[in-house]
């Protein structure tokens, strides 16, 4: 996904275009307490990404979508999570009824203080950025846009299942995120056609009065030499969480990935977690300044495959998240 927000968030766009000093580094003012944080296994995360891609495109209403859901649910249960399958019917921009499923894995469900980790697990039904019409109308594999975020969180789930955190952790895989309006379909523009799973969850929380201290969304977090900037929606709703995560990444040696630079706001699942559920949530999402989309040349093309995925990037994101969560 993702596209710039509408005029309602024009102020965010302006705010988020302002760079931090030197764009790349900042002084860490608060030391992270000493905790024995497990090692993130990038080989394992890569395998989780590869397994999803092997199913094929995970588009709602497809057999590949159904089989991948079974796999994700089974693995979360294997890792010790209490799993909730939130089934719902979403209506796409073109009227298509989408059989959708948010997959929620709860660790230490009895803990009051909680952290929310999310990604979307579905894939785009079209390849908007292909110039060939035949390729454009085919679904994408979504190795980076979809599977990478889920792969990182699956590895985190495996680790948490072996070593408890001091807070409860909820991992949510949102569905029907990437079925947003396609410009080439020549349909009048509609609001809120993306992120249908997070919109549904935010209006129908899996537990009454559910709340988390904060949330972190992962989206497109597996590409080689990926850059992650301080995205505008995140900075508007949860600047303190952004600072926590980026400072942590810098402290453990990943400032080459996590840049101290503000960039434009995007519409992604974290918008609705903030707006509707009222939970501060940030987005770790790739920013590529060399492309018009800002999301990588392979974004929404048939080239979003395993060739894009890099274990070093998965490690940078996954280890940073473990440091944040285990230090809560």
ChimeraX attribute file (.defattr): number of C-alpha atoms within 10 A of each C-alpha:
attribute: neighborCount
match mode: 1-to-1
recipient: residues
	/A:1	24
	/A:2	21
	/A:3	15
	/A:4	16
	/A:5	19
	/A:6	12
	/A:7	9
	/A:8	8
	/A:9	16
	/A:10	14
	/A:11	12
	/A:12	22
	/A:13	23
	/A:14	13
	/A:15	18
	/A:16	22
	/A:17	16
	/A:18	14
	/A:19	14
	/A:20	15
	/A:21	10
	/A:22	10
	/A:23	13
	/A:24	16
	/A:25	17
	/A:26	16
	/A:27	8
	/A:28	14
	/A:29	7
	/A:30	9
	/A:31	9
	/A:32	15
	/A:33	9
	/A:34	8
	/A:35	10
	/A:36	9
	/A:37	15
	/A:38	15
	/A:39	13
	/A:40	23
	/A:41	17
	/A:42	22
	/A:43	15
	/A:44	17
	/A:45	26
	/A:46	23
	/A:47	15
	/A:48	21
	/A:49	27
	/A:50	18
	/A:51	16
	/A:52	28
	/A:53	24
	/A:54	14
	/A:55	16
	/A:56	19
	/A:57	23
	/A:58	30
	/A:59	26
	/A:60	24
	/A:61	13
	/A:62	13
	/A:63	14
	/A:64	17
	/A:65	23
	/A:66	17
	/A:67	13
	/A:68	21
	/A:69	23
	/A:70	11
	/A:71	13
	/A:72	21
	/A:73	18
	/A:74	13
	/A:75	16
	/A:76	23
	/A:77	16
	/A:78	13
	/A:79	19
	/A:80	17
	/A:81	24
	/A:82	16
	/A:83	18
	/A:84	16
	/A:85	16
	/A:86	18
	/A:87	14
	/A:88	16
	/A:89	16
	/A:90	22
	/A:91	16
	/A:92	17
	/A:93	19
	/A:94	13
	/A:95	8
	/A:96	12
	/A:97	14
	/A:98	19
	/A:99	18
	/A:100	26
	/A:101	24
	/A:102	24
	/A:103	24
	/A:104	23
	/A:105	26
	/A:106	21
	/A:107	24
	/A:108	19
	/A:109	15
	/A:110	10
	/A:111	11
	/A:112	13
	/A:113	15
	/A:114	24
	/A:115	20
	/A:116	21
	/A:117	26
	/A:118	26
	/A:119	31
	/A:120	30
	/A:121	31
	/A:122	31
	/A:123	29
	/A:124	25
	/A:125	22
	/A:126	22
	/A:127	25
	/A:128	23
	/A:129	17
	/A:130	18
	/A:131	10
	/A:132	10
	/A:133	12
	/A:134	9
	/A:135	16
	/A:136	19
	/A:137	14
	/A:138	17
	/A:139	20
	/A:140	27
	/A:141	29
	/A:142	32
	/A:143	31
	/A:144	31
	/A:145	33
	/A:146	32
	/A:147	32
	/A:148	33
	/A:149	31
	/A:150	32
	/A:151	30
	/A:152	29
	/A:153	26
	/A:154	23
	/A:155	24
	/A:156	25
	/A:157	25
	/A:158	20
	/A:159	18
	/A:160	22
	/A:161	18
	/A:162	12
	/A:163	12
	/A:164	13
	/A:165	18
	/A:166	14
	/A:167	21
	/A:168	21
	/A:169	25
	/A:170	23
	/A:171	26
	/A:172	25
	/A:173	28
	/A:174	27
	/A:175	34
	/A:176	31
	/A:177	26
	/A:178	27
	/A:179	26
	/A:180	23
	/A:181	19
	/A:182	16
	/A:183	10
	/A:184	12
	/A:185	9
	/A:186	8
	/A:187	11
	/A:188	8
	/A:189	11
	/A:190	10
	/A:191	10
	/A:192	14
	/A:193	20
	/A:194	23
	/A:195	24
	/A:196	25
	/A:197	27
	/A:198	29
	/A:199	24
	/A:200	21
	/A:201	20
	/A:202	20
	/A:203	12
	/A:204	13
	/A:205	14
	/A:206	14
	/A:207	8
	/A:208	7
	/A:209	7
	/A:210	13
	/A:211	18
	/A:212	20
	/A:213	15
	/A:214	20
	/A:215	24
	/A:216	22
	/A:217	24
	/A:218	27
	/A:219	25
	/A:220	27
	/A:221	31
	/A:222	33
	/A:223	24
	/A:224	14
	/A:225	14
	/A:226	24
	/A:227	20
	/A:228	25
	/A:229	24
	/A:230	28
	/A:231	26
	/A:232	29
	/A:233	28
	/A:234	28
	/A:235	23
	/A:236	18
	/A:237	20
	/A:238	19
	/A:239	17
	/A:240	15
	/A:241	20
	/A:242	22
	/A:243	16
	/A:244	14
	/A:245	21
	/A:246	26
	/A:247	26
	/A:248	24
	/A:249	23
	/A:250	21
	/A:251	16
	/A:252	12
	/A:253	13
	/A:254	19
	/A:255	20
	/A:256	16
	/A:257	21
	/A:258	26
	/A:259	22
	/A:260	24
	/A:261	19
	/A:262	21
	/A:263	24
	/A:264	24
	/A:265	29
	/A:266	23
	/A:267	19
	/A:268	27
	/A:269	28
	/A:270	29
	/A:271	25
	/A:272	23
	/A:273	22
	/A:274	20
	/A:275	14
	/A:276	15
	/A:277	22
	/A:278	15
	/A:279	22
	/A:280	24
	/A:281	31
	/A:282	33
	/A:283	29
	/A:284	25
	/A:285	25
	/A:286	25
	/A:287	22
	/A:288	17
	/A:289	12
	/A:290	10
	/A:291	12
	/A:292	9
	/A:293	17
	/A:294	16
	/A:295	22
	/A:296	20
	/A:297	15
	/A:298	19
	/A:299	23
	/A:300	27
	/A:301	22
	/A:302	19
	/A:303	18
	/A:304	22
	/A:305	18
	/A:306	20
	/A:307	11
	/A:308	15
	/A:309	24
	/A:310	20
	/A:311	17
	/A:312	18
	/A:313	21
	/A:314	28
	/A:315	22
	/A:316	23
	/A:317	25
	/A:318	25
	/A:319	24
	/A:320	23
	/A:321	21
	/A:322	20
	/A:323	22
	/A:324	20
	/A:325	22
	/A:326	19
	/A:327	16
	/A:328	16
